[in-house]
């Protein structure tokens, strides 16, 4: 029986080892705001927002418009939602994909690098002589 999962100890190709590539995926400002609201909900509360909560956080009054943004984020690979028959009608079933998590990890790394440049330990302030 053929297995499509990597065997333990198998050598993975370069593309599989690097993780998701976020450079070629573009988000509109509204899509990024929706993704940020989902991420913030996971960070602060530990679970995904409902469509109404998501719309309120981003300033969208229609749950249908919120659903359209979620459809686009799913098509671009940033979120996952259950398919038909697998709790599709339940609220809070969104999941962030590794692509979305890599996007936030890259943002954190950039912020840390800029902070390191601002607080150079070799420099002396004028009042500290």
N, C-alpha and C positions, 0 to 999 in steps of 0.2 A: 504494500500500500504506500503510495507516494505521499510525502509530507511536504507541505509548502512552508513550514516554519524552519528556521535555522536549527541545525542540530547543535547540542551542547559542544562547545569547543570548535565549532566551524568558523572559518575565516570569512568575515563579511567583506563585501566590496567597499571601495572608498566612499561611494555615495551613501551607503547604509551606515557607515561609521560616523560620518560628519553630523548627522541629524538634519532637521528640516532647513531648507534654504529660504530665508525670508527676504532676500534681496530682490527677487523678481515678482513678488506679490505686492500689488498696490491696493491701498484702501482709500476710499473717499473719506473726507472729514467726518461725515455722519456715520459711516461704517466704523471708523476708528472710535468715535464716541460711544457707539453701541458696544463695541468690543471692550472698551475701557470700563463701561458700566457693568458688564458681565464679570470682568476680572475683579473689579472693586467689590462686587457682591460676594464673590468667592473669598476674597481676602478678609473682608470685614465680618461677614455672616457665616461663611462656610458652605453656602449653597447658592444656586443660580436664582436670578430674579424671575418673576412672572412677566408676561408680555406687558401688562399694565405698569408694573414697577419699572420696567426697562424704558417704556415710553415716557413716563414721568421723569426719569433721571436724565433723559436726553432731550426732552421737549417735543416728543411726538404724541399727538392726541389720539391717533388712530391705531388700534391694535393690529389692523390689517397692514398698515405701513411698517409697523415694528416687525411683523412676520416677514414682510418683503425684505427688510434689511437682514434678518436672520437667514433667510433663504440664500441671499448673496454671500454672507459670511460662511455659510456651510459649503456653498459651491466653490469658494476660494480656499477652503480647507482650514479655516480658523476655528470652527466649532463643529460639534457633532450633535445630532438629534436622533432620537430613536425613530425607526421606520414604522410603517403601518403595522398595527397589531402588537407592537411592543411598547405599550404605554405612550403612544403618540399623542394622546389627548391630555396627558398629565402635565401639570405646571412644573417648572423647575427641573426639567430633564436635559438641560443644555450641558455640554461638556466642552471645555477648552482642549484643543488638540495640541500636540507637541509644537506645531508651527506657531500657534498663538503664544504658548509659553516661551518659545525661543524669542519671539518679538519682545516680550517683557524682560527677559534675561538680557537681551542686547541693550535695552534702554537703561537697565540698572548698571551694566558695565560702563556705558558711556557716561552716566552721571558720576560714578565712582572715579573714573579717570579725570573728569573735569574738576572734581573736588580735590584730587591729589595735586593737580597743577596749581590750584588756588592756595593750598596750604603747604608750600614748599618749606621743609624744615631748615634749609640752609639760609633762608632769608631772615634778616633781623629787622623788626619794626623800628621806626625812628625813636620811639620812647623807651626802648629797651637797651641802652648802651651801657 
